């Protein structure tokens, strides 16, 4: 393995701030950063952080491989979120224009379409092409949530009861690879995250519980693969919770990434939203 390959890291970048955190951390560690930005998802500003930047379609895995091979990259990280429901929209083949590698994986090789199955299969395909997917948090481990009450009012007895009630349910949802978050109020499940993602689930919870006062619980899966699908929250999470009437956010300490921590916790304090990591 060449020194250039050893000191280079590829990033397959989806939406959000997480790809920036990974890229910046990798640069601080002395790595050459080669970014494949998923078209329509990744922020174009990543060009300014990366040493090399290329656009590629979500369903164009062959393009990812070719970019990394040309750049002599043999290890990569997946960072950022993808709204999976685009894979089920009308005219999806025309919109996504999958290459043969992606088409074969999606329609012939997957035993089911749950996140862990899809992402694990993607990792296997990349590995077979000489590109190893690595721990997505290795260059930003300091972004993990510490344990304790991080912002907002101290938890009430009812909130503690709701978190205790919802935690084991959220963990079971994760074990089944359905989702990583649920909304709870007074030991009743208001909404469960599935394919729509956490932000859409928050909106749905707000529409179902118009009086507000509910709690979002977001956890890692019991056997969380740290290469992908890491639970992530940030300032936008807090603003979304505020818009839809939530009073608290419970996350898993040491296994949840906080994006832009200072601004997120300031927003929570401003809106009176309790943030607790356990």
C-alpha positions in Angstrom: 0.0 0.0 0.0 1.5 3.4 -1.0 2.1 6.2 1.4 -0.2 8.4 -0.7 -3.0 5.8 -0.2 -2.3 5.6 3.6 -2.5 9.3 4.1 -5.6 9.8 1.9 -9.2 9.4 3.0 -12.3 9.4 0.8 -15.6 10.9 2.0 -18.9 9.9 0.4 -20.8 13.1 1.4 -24.6 13.3 1.9 -26.5 16.3 3.4 -25.8 18.2 6.5 -22.8 19.4 8.5 -21.4 16.0 9.4 -19.3 15.7 6.2 -17.6 19.0 7.1 -16.8 17.8 10.6 -15.2 14.6 9.2 -13.3 16.5 6.5 -12.0 19.1 8.9 -10.9 16.4 11.4 -9.2 14.4 8.7 -7.3 17.5 7.5 -6.2 18.2 11.1 -4.9 14.6 11.2 -2.8 15.2 8.2 -4.9 13.4 5.6 -5.5 14.3 2.0 -9.2 14.5 1.7 -11.0 13.3 -1.5 -14.8 14.0 -1.4 -17.4 12.4 -3.6 -20.4 14.8 -3.1 -23.8 13.1 -3.6 -25.6 15.3 -6.1 -28.6 17.1 -4.7 -27.5 16.3 -1.2 -24.0 17.4 -0.4 -23.2 21.1 0.3 -21.1 22.6 -2.6 -19.1 24.5 0.1 -17.3 21.2 0.8 -15.1 22.0 -2.2 -13.4 24.6 0.0 -12.5 22.0 2.6 -11.6 19.0 0.4 -8.3 18.6 -1.4 -10.2 17.1 -4.3 -14.0 17.2 -4.9 -16.2 15.4 -7.4 -20.0 15.2 -7.8 -21.6 11.8 -8.2 -25.2 10.5 -8.3 -26.7 8.7 -5.3 -27.1 5.6 -7.4 -23.8 5.9 -9.3 -21.5 3.7 -7.2 -19.3 3.0 -10.2 -18.5 6.7 -10.3 -17.6 6.7 -6.6 -15.2 3.8 -7.2 -13.6 5.4 -10.2 -13.0 8.7 -8.4 -11.3 7.0 -5.5 -9.2 4.7 -7.7 -8.0 7.7 -9.8 -7.1 9.5 -6.5 -5.3 6.4 -5.1 -7.8 6.3 -2.2 -8.4 2.8 -0.6 -10.3 3.8 2.5 -13.4 6.0 2.8 -16.0 7.3 5.2 -19.8 7.8 4.6 -20.9 11.0 6.2 -24.2 13.0 6.0 -27.7 11.9 5.6 -29.7 10.7 2.6 -33.5 10.9 2.5 -34.1 7.3 1.6 -37.7 7.9 0.4 -36.3 9.2 -2.8 -35.5 5.6 -3.7 -39.3 5.0 -3.8 -40.5 8.0 -5.6 -42.3 8.0 -9.0 -40.0 7.7 -12.0 -37.1 6.8 -9.6 -35.1 5.1 -12.3 -35.3 8.2 -14.5 -34.4 10.5 -11.6 -31.6 8.4 -10.1 -30.2 7.0 -13.4 -28.5 4.1 -11.5 -25.3 2.6 -13.1 -25.1 -1.2 -13.4 -23.2 -1.6 -10.1 -26.0 0.2 -8.2 -28.9 -1.3 -10.2 -27.6 -4.9 -9.6 -27.2 -4.2 -5.8 -30.6 -2.6 -5.3 -32.7 -5.0 -7.4 -30.8 -8.3 -7.2 -28.4 -8.5 -4.3 -30.3 -7.1 -1.3 -32.3 -9.5 0.9 -34.3 -6.5 2.2 -34.1 -2.7 1.9 -33.6 -1.8 5.6 -30.8 0.7 6.3 -28.3 -1.8 7.8 -28.8 -4.2 4.9 -28.4 -1.6 2.2 -25.4 0.1 3.8 -23.7 -3.1 4.7 -24.1 -4.3 1.1 -22.7 -1.0 -0.2 -19.7 -1.5 2.1 -19.2 -5.0 0.8 -19.3 -3.8 -2.8 -16.7 -1.1 -2.1 -14.5 -3.5 -0.3 -14.6 -5.9 -3.2 -13.3 -2.9 -5.3 -10.4 -2.2 -2.9 -12.0 0.5 -0.9 -12.6 -0.1 2.8 -15.3 1.8 4.6 -14.1 3.0 8.0 -15.5 4.3 11.3 -17.3 7.6 10.5 -16.5 9.1 13.8 -12.7 8.6 14.0 -11.9 12.2 13.0 -14.5 13.8 15.2 -14.8 11.7 18.3 -14.9 14.9 20.4 -18.4 15.6 18.9 -20.0 12.8 20.9 -22.6 13.8 23.4 -21.3 13.7 27.0 -23.5 12.3 29.8 -25.8 14.5 31.8 -28.3 17.4 31.4 -26.7 19.4 28.6 -29.2 22.3 28.3 -32.6 23.6 29.3 -34.6 23.0 32.5 -33.8 20.1 34.8 -35.8 17.0 33.9 -39.1 16.7 35.7 -40.2 13.3 37.3 -42.6 12.9 34.3 -39.9 13.6 31.8 -37.6 11.0 33.5 -40.4 8.5 33.4 -41.1 9.2 29.7 -37.4 8.8 28.9 -37.2 5.5 30.8 -40.3 4.3 29.1 -39.3 5.3 25.6 -35.7 4.3 25.8 -36.2 0.5 25.7 -38.7 0.9 22.9 -36.4 3.1 20.8 -33.6 0.5 21.4 -35.8 -2.3 20.1 -36.7 -0.2 17.0 -33.0 0.1 16.4 -32.4 -3.6 16.9 -35.0 -4.3 14.3 -33.5 -1.6 12.0 -36.8 0.3 11.7 -35.6 3.7 13.0 -33.6 5.4 15.8 -36.1 7.8 17.3 -39.5 8.0 18.8 -41.8 10.7 20.3 -43.3 10.1 23.7 -45.7 11.9 26.0 -47.0 10.7 29.3 -45.7 7.1 28.7 -47.5 6.9 25.3 -45.7 6.6 22.0 -46.8 9.5 19.7 -44.8 8.7 16.6 -42.1 6.3 15.5 -39.3 7.1 13.0 -39.1 4.9 9.9 -38.1 5.7 6.3 -39.1 9.4 6.5 -36.2 10.3 8.9 -36.2 12.2 12.2 -37.1 15.7 10.9 -40.3 14.4 9.2 -41.1 12.3 12.2 -40.9 15.4 14.4 -43.3 17.3 12.2 -45.7 14.3 12.3 -45.4 14.1 16.1 -46.3 17.8 16.3 -49.4 17.4 14.1 -50.6 14.4 16.3 -49.9 16.1 19.6 -51.0 19.7 19.0 -50.8 20.6 22.8 -47.1 19.9 22.6 -45.0 19.0 25.6 -43.7 15.7 24.1 -40.2 14.3 24.2 -38.0 13.1 21.3 -35.8 10.1 22.2 -33.0 9.3 19.7 -30.6 6.4 20.3 -27.9 4.3 18.6 -28.8 0.8 17.6 -27.8 -1.9 20.1 -25.1 -3.2 17.6 -24.5 0.2 15.9 -22.1 0.0 13.0 -20.0 3.1 13.4 -19.3 3.2 9.7 -22.7 4.6 8.9 -26.1 5.8 10.1 -24.7 7.4 13.3 -27.4 9.2 15.4 -26.8 12.9 14.8 -28.5 16.1 16.2 -27.8 19.8 15.9 -29.3 23.3 16.0 -31.8 22.4 13.2 -33.1 19.5 15.4 -33.8 22.0 18.2 -35.5 24.5 16.0 -37.6 21.7 14.5 -38.6 20.5 18.0 -39.5 24.0 19.0 -41.7 24.6 16.0 -43.6 21.4 16.7 -44.1 21.7 20.4 -41.5 19.3 21.9 -40.2 20.0 25.4 -37.3 17.7 25.6 -34.6 15.7 23.6 -33.0 12.6 25.1 -30.0 11.2 23.3 -27.4 8.5 24.0 -24.2 9.7 25.5 -21.0 8.6 23.8 -22.9 7.3 20.7 -24.7 10.4 19.4 -22.9 13.1 17.4 -23.8 16.7 18.2 -23.2 19.1 15.3 -22.3 22.7 16.2 -22.7 21.9 19.9 -22.5 25.4 21.3 -25.2 26.8 19.0 -27.4 23.7 19.5 -27.3 24.0 23.3 -27.8 27.8 23.2 -30.9 27.3 21.1 -32.2 24.6 23.5 -31.8 27.0 26.5 -33.5 29.8 24.6 -36.5 27.7 23.7 -36.7 26.0 27.1 -36.0 22.5 25.7 -34.3 20.1 28.0 -31.4 18.2 26.4 -30.3 15.1 28.3 -27.8 12.5 27.3 -27.8 9.1 29.2 
